[in-house]
Amino acid sequence: MKNFDYHQLNDIIHSRIRLAIISVLITVDEAEFNFLKEKVKTTDGNLSVHLRKLEDAGYVDVKKEFVGRKPVSTYKLTEKGRKAFEIYVENLEKLIKGK
């Protein structure tokens, strides 16, 4: 391995749950909270905390609305989030390949 610095891995994305969330969102236009919860296989509270971190970083946009009387939250990966994920994957590949 040359001079790869593991600090180049994005700490926001590197969490298992946040990585799973982004991995789901990159494959769809948008996803409702319950869909993400099912795919990521985590609790409401845990998912909410990680979605908030991604939202605060500008990686995810949230749309909250009511359908009938039921609140529905829909999440979408932002362009900033998409780019951050691409860089994360590139840096991870460098680490794996020893570049």
CORQUIUR-V283032 format. One record per residue. N is the residue number from 1. PSI is psi as a letter, one per 40 degrees, with the letter a starting at -180 (NA if undefined). D_LAST is the distance of its C-alpha to the last C-alpha in Angstrom with 2 decimals. Layout:
BEGIN
n=N psi=PSI d_last=D_LAST
n=N psi=PSI d_last=D_LAST
END
This chain:
BEGIN
n=1 psi=h d_last=5.82
n=2 psi=b d_last=5.61
n=3 psi=f d_last=7.28
n=4 psi=h d_last=6.43
n=5 psi=h d_last=10.08
n=6 psi=e d_last=11.51
n=7 psi=e d_last=14.40
n=8 psi=e d_last=12.83
n=9 psi=h d_last=13.96
n=10 psi=h d_last=17.42
n=11 psi=d d_last=20.06
n=12 psi=d d_last=22.65
n=13 psi=d d_last=20.91
n=14 psi=e d_last=19.33
n=15 psi=h d_last=22.86
n=16 psi=d d_last=23.64
n=17 psi=d d_last=26.76
n=18 psi=d d_last=25.44
n=19 psi=d d_last=22.50
n=20 psi=d d_last=25.23
n=21 psi=d d_last=27.44
n=22 psi=d d_last=24.95
n=23 psi=d d_last=24.05
n=24 psi=d d_last=27.80
n=25 psi=d d_last=28.51
n=26 psi=e d_last=25.94
n=27 psi=e d_last=27.92
n=28 psi=i d_last=31.35
n=29 psi=d d_last=33.18
n=30 psi=i d_last=34.44
n=31 psi=h d_last=35.35
n=32 psi=i d_last=38.19
n=33 psi=d d_last=37.76
n=34 psi=d d_last=39.26
n=35 psi=d d_last=37.02
n=36 psi=d d_last=33.92
n=37 psi=d d_last=35.57
n=38 psi=d d_last=36.21
n=39 psi=d d_last=32.70
n=40 psi=d d_last=30.93
n=41 psi=f d_last=33.68
n=42 psi=i d_last=34.38
n=43 psi=i d_last=37.46
n=44 psi=d d_last=38.88
n=45 psi=d d_last=38.36
n=46 psi=d d_last=34.77
n=47 psi=d d_last=33.88
n=48 psi=d d_last=35.82
n=49 psi=d d_last=33.99
n=50 psi=d d_last=30.54
n=51 psi=d d_last=31.79
n=52 psi=d d_last=33.26
n=53 psi=d d_last=29.97
n=54 psi=d d_last=28.35
n=55 psi=d d_last=31.49
n=56 psi=d d_last=31.52
n=57 psi=e d_last=27.96
n=58 psi=e d_last=29.19
n=59 psi=d d_last=27.05
n=60 psi=h d_last=30.16
n=61 psi=i d_last=33.68
n=62 psi=h d_last=36.64
n=63 psi=h d_last=40.03
n=64 psi=h d_last=42.86
n=65 psi=i d_last=46.15
n=66 psi=h d_last=49.08
n=67 psi=h d_last=49.97
n=68 psi=b d_last=53.56
n=69 psi=e d_last=53.57
n=70 psi=h d_last=50.16
n=71 psi=h d_last=47.16
n=72 psi=h d_last=44.12
n=73 psi=h d_last=40.68
n=74 psi=h d_last=38.29
n=75 psi=i d_last=34.62
n=76 psi=h d_last=32.44
n=77 psi=h d_last=28.84
n=78 psi=i d_last=28.92
n=79 psi=d d_last=26.96
n=80 psi=d d_last=25.26
n=81 psi=d d_last=24.41
n=82 psi=d d_last=23.15
n=83 psi=d d_last=20.83
n=84 psi=d d_last=19.62
n=85 psi=d d_last=18.94
n=86 psi=d d_last=16.99
n=87 psi=d d_last=14.73
n=88 psi=d d_last=14.55
n=89 psi=d d_last=13.56
n=90 psi=d d_last=10.82
n=91 psi=d d_last=9.40
n=92 psi=d d_last=10.15
n=93 psi=d d_last=8.42
n=94 psi=d d_last=4.99
n=95 psi=d d_last=6.43
n=96 psi=d d_last=7.92
n=97 psi=e d_last=5.62
n=98 psi=f d_last=3.78
n=99 psi=NA d_last=0.00
END
